[in-house]
């Protein structure tokens, strides 16, 4: 019981630190700057960025001054993002073309954002890089690097799981449901296996599905978990034949993990994948998700460890029974809000 109380207080502290925009919904929508060389020194450029901005400073792609816009298409709307496209002539760059030149995005610091830069040359070379506030430009090397694919997609996976409050709250609910010990390990492993399967299937098989429906189902999974927690840990819930969740929580985690994996896949499709390194990018994006997930669990436990040693906590007189409903109400309230929000989007 004390383990659960520790998790409760630690996670409640973390939840209160989340900004309102993070809590309201899960929308991992990275910006994508894609350049494809069509003929010698001619490029098609596609710029996709979220419609909802966090700053008055817009995100804009940048290319070398030696590239001239010869055609611009109207801005189009696609899902939660907007798409701009141009045709560039870069014949003034010389024989090396874009090699040694810098591609970038402005406004990253103001929007606290990252963007993926992808470049495909007509000789088959493919480049990609992640730009952020600290490194807003991507210097095009002579030879593509697989190491960058591994590191950058790991970082993107970590960013995704930490930007997806609904995913984290599901893990939070599993912590409350299971407590500590080997059952927690097996349950988290089942969740990992579940979302890894669908993440791979959707990407490698190009499975088509309704993103809005999956987002709604993910919110519903958190709501179902909150309902199970609301039933309480009593002798009836432990012995009730209908209560499969508490007796076999790995089925709950694995089954709903399949849904969450489709949500992860949707984010990865939005980012884009290197055409010659799809399995590697997929693997390390999933590695990043797992690193972020494990870090969240450890941080939750660590948060209690810090609070436990404070004078304020020693003086708390609130009973455990009064504390226990608080995280359940938090999960239930957030998941209900997400279900309504995403349900309206789904049926609109």
C-alpha positions as CSV (number, residue, x, y, z in Angstrom):
1,X,0.0,0.0,0.0
2,X,2.8,2.4,0.9
3,X,4.3,1.9,-2.6
4,X,1.1,2.9,-4.2
5,X,0.8,6.0,-2.0
6,X,4.3,7.0,-2.9
7,X,3.5,6.7,-6.6
8,X,0.3,8.7,-6.1
9,X,1.9,11.7,-4.5
10,X,4.9,11.7,-6.8
11,X,2.8,11.5,-10.0
12,X,0.3,14.1,-8.7
13,X,3.2,16.4,-8.4
14,X,4.3,15.7,-11.9
15,X,0.8,16.1,-13.3
16,X,0.5,19.6,-11.7
17,X,3.7,20.6,-13.5
18,X,2.2,19.8,-16.9
19,X,1.1,22.8,-18.9
20,X,-2.6,23.1,-19.7
21,X,-1.8,22.6,-23.4
22,X,0.0,19.3,-22.7
23,X,-2.8,18.0,-20.5
24,X,-5.6,18.9,-22.9
25,X,-4.7,16.6,-25.7
26,X,-2.0,14.5,-27.2
27,X,-0.8,16.0,-30.5
28,X,2.7,15.1,-31.5
29,X,3.0,17.0,-34.7
30,X,6.7,17.6,-35.6
31,X,7.6,19.9,-38.5
32,X,9.0,18.3,-41.6
33,X,11.3,20.0,-44.1
34,X,11.7,17.8,-47.2
35,X,13.8,18.5,-50.3
36,X,13.9,16.2,-53.3
37,X,16.2,16.8,-56.3
38,X,14.2,16.3,-59.5
39,X,16.8,17.2,-62.1
40,X,20.3,18.6,-61.9
41,X,20.2,21.5,-59.3
42,X,16.4,21.6,-59.3
43,X,14.5,20.7,-56.1
44,X,10.9,20.2,-54.9
45,X,10.5,21.5,-51.3
46,X,7.7,20.4,-49.0
47,X,7.2,22.1,-45.6
48,X,4.7,20.6,-43.2
49,X,4.1,22.2,-39.8
50,X,1.4,22.2,-37.1
51,X,-1.5,24.5,-37.6
52,X,-1.6,25.4,-33.9
53,X,1.4,27.5,-33.0
54,X,2.8,28.1,-29.5
55,X,4.3,31.5,-30.5
56,X,3.6,34.4,-32.7
57,X,6.9,33.7,-34.4
58,X,6.1,31.4,-37.3
59,X,8.3,28.3,-38.2
60,X,9.9,28.7,-41.6
61,X,12.3,26.6,-43.6
62,X,15.5,28.1,-44.9
63,X,17.9,27.1,-47.7
64,X,21.0,28.6,-49.3
65,X,20.9,32.0,-50.8
66,X,22.0,30.5,-54.1
67,X,18.6,28.7,-54.4
68,X,15.9,30.7,-56.2
69,X,12.1,30.1,-55.9
70,X,10.7,29.5,-59.4
71,X,7.3,28.2,-58.4
72,X,5.2,28.3,-55.2
73,X,2.0,26.3,-54.5
74,X,-0.9,27.5,-52.4
75,X,-0.8,26.5,-48.7
76,X,-2.9,23.4,-48.1
77,X,-4.4,21.9,-44.9
78,X,-3.8,18.3,-44.0
79,X,-5.1,17.0,-40.6
80,X,-3.6,19.1,-37.8
81,X,-0.9,20.6,-40.1
82,X,-0.4,23.0,-43.0
83,X,1.6,22.2,-46.1
84,X,3.6,24.6,-48.2
85,X,5.6,23.7,-51.3
86,X,8.0,25.3,-53.6
87,X,10.2,24.5,-56.7
88,X,13.8,25.8,-56.3
89,X,16.5,26.3,-58.8
90,X,20.0,26.0,-57.1
91,X,22.3,26.2,-60.2
92,X,24.2,29.0,-58.6
93,X,25.6,26.8,-55.8
94,X,28.4,25.3,-58.0
95,X,29.4,21.7,-58.8
96,X,28.9,20.4,-55.2
97,X,25.3,21.6,-55.1
98,X,23.9,21.4,-51.6
99,X,26.9,19.4,-50.2
100,X,28.5,21.6,-47.6
101,X,25.4,23.9,-47.5
102,X,23.1,24.5,-44.6
103,X,19.4,23.7,-44.5
104,X,17.4,25.0,-41.4
105,X,14.3,26.3,-39.8
106,X,13.7,29.6,-38.1
107,X,11.5,30.1,-35.1
108,X,12.4,26.9,-33.3
109,X,13.5,28.5,-30.1
110,X,10.4,30.7,-29.8
111,X,8.1,27.7,-30.4
112,X,10.2,25.3,-28.3
113,X,10.0,23.0,-31.3
114,X,12.1,20.5,-33.3
115,X,11.9,19.7,-37.0
116,X,13.1,16.9,-39.3
117,X,15.1,17.9,-42.4
118,X,15.2,15.3,-45.2
119,X,17.1,15.7,-48.4
120,X,17.1,13.2,-51.4
121,X,19.6,13.7,-54.3
122,X,19.0,12.3,-57.7
123,X,22.1,10.1,-57.5
124,X,20.4,8.1,-54.7
125,X,22.0,9.7,-51.7
126,X,19.6,10.4,-48.8
127,X,20.2,12.7,-45.8
128,X,18.3,13.6,-42.7
129,X,18.8,15.5,-39.6
130,X,16.9,16.9,-36.6
131,X,17.1,20.7,-36.0
132,X,16.2,22.4,-32.8
133,X,16.8,25.6,-30.9
134,X,20.4,24.7,-30.1
135,X,21.1,23.6,-33.6
136,X,18.7,25.2,-36.0
137,X,20.7,24.3,-39.1
138,X,21.6,21.0,-40.8
139,X,25.0,21.0,-42.6
140,X,24.7,18.6,-45.6
141,X,27.7,16.2,-45.5
142,X,29.3,14.4,-48.4
143,X,28.3,11.0,-47.1
144,X,25.0,10.1,-45.2
145,X,25.5,8.7,-41.7
146,X,23.6,5.8,-40.2
147,X,24.7,6.9,-36.7
148,X,22.6,10.0,-37.0
149,X,19.6,7.9,-37.9
150,X,20.1,5.9,-34.7
151,X,20.6,8.9,-32.4
152,X,18.0,11.2,-33.9
153,X,15.2,8.7,-34.0
154,X,15.9,7.7,-30.5
155,X,15.5,11.4,-29.4
156,X,12.3,11.7,-31.4
157,X,10.9,8.6,-29.7
158,X,11.7,10.1,-26.3
159,X,10.1,13.4,-27.3
160,X,7.0,11.6,-28.5
161,X,6.3,9.6,-25.3
162,X,7.0,12.6,-23.1
163,X,4.7,14.8,-25.3
164,X,2.0,12.2,-25.2
165,X,0.4,12.7,-21.8
166,X,-2.3,10.1,-22.6
167,X,0.4,7.4,-23.1
168,X,2.1,8.4,-19.8
169,X,-1.2,8.4,-17.9
170,X,-1.9,4.9,-19.1
171,X,1.5,3.8,-17.7
172,X,0.7,5.8,-14.5
173,X,-2.6,3.8,-14.2
174,X,-0.7,0.5,-14.6
175,X,1.6,1.6,-11.7
176,X,-1.4,2.2,-9.5
177,X,-3.1,-1.1,-10.5
178,X,-0.1,-3.3,-10.0
179,X,2.2,-1.6,-7.5
180,X,5.8,-2.9,-7.5
181,X,7.5,-6.2,-7.9
182,X,7.7,-8.7,-10.8
183,X,4.0,-8.2,-11.8
184,X,4.8,-4.6,-12.7
185,X,7.8,-5.7,-14.8
186,X,5.7,-8.2,-16.7
187,X,2.9,-5.8,-17.2
188,X,5.1,-3.0,-18.5
189,X,6.8,-5.6,-20.8
190,X,3.4,-6.7,-22.2
191,X,2.6,-3.0,-22.9
192,X,5.9,-2.7,-24.7
193,X,5.4,-5.8,-26.8
194,X,1.9,-4.7,-27.7
195,X,2.8,-1.3,-29.0
196,X,6.0,-2.6,-30.7
197,X,4.0,-5.1,-32.7
198,X,1.5,-2.6,-34.2
199,X,4.2,0.1,-34.6
200,X,6.2,-2.3,-36.8
201,X,3.2,-3.7,-38.7
202,X,1.7,-0.2,-39.5
203,X,5.1,1.1,-40.8
204,X,6.4,-2.0,-42.6
205,X,3.1,-3.1,-44.1
206,X,1.7,0.4,-44.7
207,X,-1.5,-0.4,-42.9
208,X,-4.2,2.2,-43.4
209,X,-6.4,3.2,-40.5
210,X,-8.4,6.1,-39.1
211,X,-6.0,8.2,-36.9
212,X,-9.0,9.9,-35.2
213,X,-10.5,6.6,-34.3
214,X,-7.2,5.4,-32.8
215,X,-6.8,8.6,-30.8
216,X,-10.3,8.2,-29.4
217,X,-9.6,4.5,-28.5
218,X,-6.4,5.5,-26.7
219,X,-8.3,8.0,-24.6
220,X,-10.9,5.3,-24.0
221,X,-8.2,2.9,-22.8
222,X,-7.1,5.4,-20.1
223,X,-10.8,5.8,-19.1
224,X,-11.3,2.0,-18.8
225,X,-8.2,1.7,-16.6
226,X,-9.5,4.5,-14.4
227,X,-12.8,2.7,-14.0
228,X,-10.9,-0.5,-13.0
229,X,-9.0,1.5,-10.4
230,X,-12.2,3.1,-9.1
231,X,-13.5,-0.4,-8.2
232,X,-10.8,-0.5,-5.5
233,X,-8.4,-3.3,-4.4
234,X,-10.8,-5.4,-2.3
235,X,-11.3,-9.1,-1.8
236,X,-14.3,-9.1,-4.2
237,X,-12.2,-7.5,-7.0
238,X,-9.4,-10.0,-6.5
239,X,-11.7,-13.1,-6.7
240,X,-14.4,-11.9,-9.1
241,X,-14.2,-14.1,-12.2
242,X,-15.1,-11.0,-14.3
243,X,-12.1,-9.1,-13.0
244,X,-9.5,-10.2,-15.5
245,X,-7.7,-6.9,-15.3
246,X,-6.4,-7.2,-11.8
247,X,-5.7,-11.0,-11.9
248,X,-4.1,-10.9,-15.3
249,X,-3.0,-7.2,-15.9
250,X,-0.6,-8.1,-18.7
251,X,-3.6,-8.9,-21.0
252,X,-4.9,-5.4,-20.3
253,X,-1.5,-3.8,-20.9
254,X,-0.7,-5.9,-24.0
255,X,-4.2,-5.4,-25.6
256,X,-4.3,-1.7,-25.1
257,X,-0.6,-1.5,-26.1
258,X,-1.6,-2.5,-29.6
259,X,-3.8,0.6,-29.8
260,X,-1.1,2.9,-28.4
261,X,1.4,1.4,-30.9
262,X,-0.9,2.6,-33.7
263,X,-0.7,6.1,-32.1
264,X,3.1,5.9,-32.1
265,X,3.0,4.8,-35.7
266,X,0.9,7.8,-36.7
267,X,3.5,10.1,-35.2
268,X,6.3,8.3,-37.0
269,X,4.5,8.6,-40.3
270,X,4.1,12.4,-39.7
271,X,7.8,12.6,-39.1
272,X,8.8,10.6,-42.1
273,X,11.2,7.7,-42.5
274,X,14.6,7.5,-44.3
275,X,13.8,5.4,-47.4
276,X,17.1,3.4,-47.2
277,X,17.0,2.9,-43.4
278,X,13.4,2.2,-42.5
279,X,14.0,-0.8,-40.1
280,X,16.9,1.1,-38.3
281,X,14.8,4.2,-37.9
282,X,11.8,2.2,-36.7
283,X,13.9,0.2,-34.2
284,X,15.5,3.3,-32.6
285,X,12.3,5.3,-32.5
286,X,10.9,2.4,-30.5
287,X,14.1,2.4,-28.3
288,X,13.5,6.1,-27.6
289,X,9.9,5.4,-26.6
290,X,11.1,2.7,-24.1
291,X,13.8,5.0,-22.7
292,X,11.2,7.7,-22.1
293,X,8.7,5.3,-20.6
294,X,11.3,3.8,-18.2
295,X,12.5,7.3,-17.3
296,X,8.9,8.3,-16.4
297,X,8.5,5.3,-14.1
298,X,11.8,6.0,-12.4
299,X,11.0,9.7,-12.1
300,X,7.6,8.9,-10.5
301,X,9.3,6.8,-7.8
302,X,12.1,9.3,-7.4
303,X,9.7,12.1,-7.0
304,X,8.3,10.4,-3.9
305,X,11.7,9.7,-2.6
306,X,12.4,13.4,-2.5
307,X,9.0,14.3,-1.1
308,X,9.2,11.6,1.6
309,X,12.2,13.4,3.1
310,X,10.6,16.8,3.3
311,X,9.2,18.1,6.6
312,X,5.9,18.8,5.0
313,X,5.3,15.2,4.1
314,X,6.2,14.0,7.6
315,X,3.5,16.3,9.0
316,X,0.8,15.1,6.6
317,X,-2.2,13.6,8.6
318,X,-4.4,12.8,5.6
319,X,-5.3,9.1,5.7
320,X,-4.3,6.8,2.9
321,X,-8.0,6.1,2.1
322,X,-8.5,9.8,1.4
323,X,-5.4,10.0,-0.8
324,X,-6.2,6.9,-2.9
325,X,-9.1,8.4,-5.0
326,X,-7.1,11.5,-6.1
327,X,-5.1,9.9,-8.9
328,X,-8.1,7.9,-10.0
329,X,-10.2,11.1,-10.3
330,X,-7.3,12.7,-12.2
331,X,-7.1,9.8,-14.7
332,X,-10.9,9.7,-15.0
333,X,-11.2,13.4,-15.5
334,X,-8.5,13.6,-18.1
335,X,-9.6,10.6,-20.0
336,X,-13.2,11.8,-20.1
337,X,-12.0,15.1,-21.5
338,X,-10.0,13.4,-24.1
339,X,-12.8,11.1,-25.1
340,X,-15.2,14.0,-25.5
341,X,-12.6,16.1,-27.4
342,X,-11.6,13.3,-29.7
343,X,-15.1,11.9,-30.1
344,X,-16.3,15.2,-31.4
345,X,-13.4,15.2,-33.9
346,X,-14.2,11.7,-34.9
347,X,-17.8,12.2,-35.6
348,X,-17.6,15.7,-37.0
